[in-house]
């Protein structure tokens, strides 16, 4: 449509649909263009989708998106930016930059590796920490940490995915990483899954839970819970009494901002729903994006 198309490399990670939901839909297990952009804003939305797509499958008729319309890193709120340029080696996971009052920056999970991208991210301020939420998102962590001179963090349950991590989170108790930033171990999706909470505002949930456009609510991806859905239910029940946040910022699935009281209510009901789930075979096509 109007020259835009999705090529055959698409593996249905949902990233492009998050950024241009009115223009890109899903059909037969992959993204598809719904209609051409109608104005400059929609053209920019399509370009954001194209530059985030891990397989570079969202393309204009020219074959290459306009480099001048690459929006990343893209501000989501005053303290958080979306890295974009998602990596095939993290199954297309989103990654984020967290701005701190000290004018330093933390990276949560990682985009694809590129020196040019690293230069863009570092332009925001010294990047002191690379926080990995779990093993599936560990790719490029060491490379970015070394490039920035930053500390690489992971939980001991997933340590074999980043055995050279500088800081290892242990056990189940929350750990303060720096002022206003706390790691909350959340085993379930993987044994070493971790949620990072910043300023009682931002919740970087990894793949433990996400916002679903299909259901209009917080959800768990039970069809791709690698370790234990029972453990995830226990983790969510424990976390629901401890966490307060406005933004859910997941690795996979959509982002959402709601009043903190509303998020707390939804997290409690998510924990209750998750306790009713049974283990099931891995099925990527069953995720309710």
N, C-alpha and C positions, 0 to 999 in steps of 0.2 A: 504494500500500500504506500503510494507516493514514494516508492523505491526502498522503503525500510522492510527488512525481512529478518528472520531468525534462521541461522544455518543449522546444519545437522549435528553440530557438536554439542548443542544444548543438552544438559543433563538434569534440567528441572530443579535447580537449586533455589528458585524463587527470588533471587536477588534483583533481577531486572523488574519484576512485577511489583516489588516493594517501592521502587523509585518512580515507576510510571504505571500505577495501577489502572488508570483510565485508558491507557494506550496498549498495554501488553497483558494478555490473558494466558490461560493454560488450556491445552487441548492435546489429547493423546500422549500425555507424559512429557510435554515440553512446552516452552513458551511460544506464543504466536502474537503477531502484531494484530491488534483489533481494528485500528483505523489510523490514518495519517494525522500528524500534529496539526492543530488549527491555528496556533499562534506561537509567539516566541517562547512563552513559558513552557508549552508542551514540547517544543523542539528541544529546549534545555533539559526537560525531564527525560526525553528519549536519549539524549547524549549522556546524562548521568547514568542511565541504565546500561548504555553501551560501555562506558568506561569502568563500571563496576563489574560487569559480567566476567566471570572467571575464564570462560572459554572464548570470549570476544565474539559471541554468536549474534549479538544485536548489531545489525549493520545497515547503513544507508546504501542506496544504489551505487554510490561511488566506491563502496567497499571499506572505506575508512571514515570514522566519525571526525568531526572538526576538532582538532586538538585545542583550539581556542575555547571550546565549550566544555573542557574537562573541569568539573567543579570541585575536585577533591584535592585536599581534605575539605569536607563540606560541613558547615556548622549546623548542628541539630538544636542546640540550646547554647546558652552563654558559656557553659563549661565543658561542652562535649562536641567533638567533631567526628564524622564518619570518614574512615580512611579511604573507602572505595578500593578499586583495583583488587578485587577479591581473588584469592589464589585457588587454583585447581587442587593444590596439595592440602588444603583445609576443607575440601568439598564445597568451596565457595563461601566460606564463613565470613560474616561481617567482622570488622575490627574497628576500634575506636581510639581516639586521643582524648585524654582527660586533662583539662587545664587546671593547675593548682594555684592557690593564692600566692605562693612563693615564686610564681612565674616559671615554674618547671612544668613538665608534661609527663604523663604516663601513657603507655600504649597498652591497650587491652586486646590480646590476640593479635594476629598479624595479617597484613595484606600480602600480596605477592612481593617477592624481593626485587628491589630495583634501587640502585644508587640515586637515580633522579628522584624517585619517590621519597627515599630517606631524606634527601636534601629538603624537599618540600615540608615534610613533617617536622624536621629539626628547626625549620625557620620559625616555628611557633614558640620555641624555647628549648632549653636543655631537656632532653628526654632521659629521665633518671631510672625508669623501671619499665620492663616489659612483663606484663602479667598474663600468664596463660591460664585459661579457664579449665582446660583438660587436654588429654593426649591428642584428640583429633585436630586440635588447632595449634599444635606445637611446631609445625613446619615454619621455617624462617625465623623462629624466635631467637636462636643463638646468633644468627647473622645480624639481625637488627640490633640486638643487645650489644654485640661487639662493636658494631658500627657507631652506635651512640655512646658507648662506654657506660651502658646501663646494666642494672641487675636483672637477671632473668629469674622469674618465679614460677613454681609449679608445686602441686601437692604430691606428697610421697606416694600416694596410690597410683599415680601416673608417671612416676619418676623415670621409668625406663624409656619414656618417650622424649625426655630431655635430661639425660643423666648428668649433663654438665651444667645444670641450673645452678645459679649462685645462691638462691634462697629457696629452701624447701619448707612448705607448709605441712605441718604434721597434726594428726589427730582430727578431732571433730569440733574443737572449740574455735570461736572467732579469733583472728589474729590481726592486730593493728599494724598495717604496713607503713603508714605515715599518718600525720594528723588529718583526720577526716576520712581516711580510706581504710576499710577493713575487709579482710578475706574471710568468707564463710564457707567452710568445707560442706559440700552438698553431694555426697556419693549417691549414685543412682544411674545417671546416664553412662558414666564411667566410674570406676572405683575412686578416682582422684578428682572428680569434678569439683570446681570451686566457683562460688559467686562472689563478685567484688561489689561492695557497697560504698558509695562516695557521698558524703555530706547529707545523708538521709534524703537524697534526691535522685541519685542515679544508681540503678541496679543493673550491673553487667552480668547477665544470667547464664552466659555460655549457652549450652544446649540443655540446661535443666528445665527451663520453661520459656515461653515466648508468647507474643500476641498473635492470635489467629484472626485473619480477615474473614475467614469462613464462618467462625462461630462468634466473632466479636467479643472474645474473652481471652484470658490467660489459659494456655494449654501446655501439656507435656507431649513430647513426641514419643509416645509409648511404643510405636512400631519401630523405632530406632534407638531404644534404650538398651545399650550394649551390656551393662553390668547387672542391674536388678531394678525392676519396677517397684518391688516391695521396699528396697532401700531408698528409692527416690521418694516414695510416699512418706517414709519415716523422716527423711531429710526435710521435705517440704513442711511437714507438721512442726518440726523443731524450728525451722526458719520463720514460719508464719508468726510466731510469737516474738521474734527478735527484730525483724526487718521492717523498716519504714522507708518508703521511696515513692517518687512520682513517676519516674521514667523506668520502663523495662527496656533494656538494650541487649538483645540476645545475639548469639552467633548466627543461628539459623532461625528463620521466622521473622515476623515484622516487629517494629518498635511501636511504643505507644506511651503517651503521657496522660495521666489522670491524677486527680487529687489524691494525696497520700492515704486518706481514710478509705477511699474507694479501692485503691490498689491493695490495701491491707485486707479489706473484705474479700476481694477477688482471690487473693493468695490463700486465704483460709479455706474458701470453698474449693479452690483447686486442690489443696491438700486432701480435703474430704473426698473429692471425686477420684483422685489418684489412688487412694486406699482401696477403692472398689475395683481397680483394674487388675487383670491377670497377665502373666507373662505371655508374650506372643512372638511369633517368628519375625525376624527383621524384614520389613517391607517399606522401602522408601516411598512407594507410590501411595501409601496410606496416610502420610502426613497431611494434616488438615491446615494447609497454608492459609 
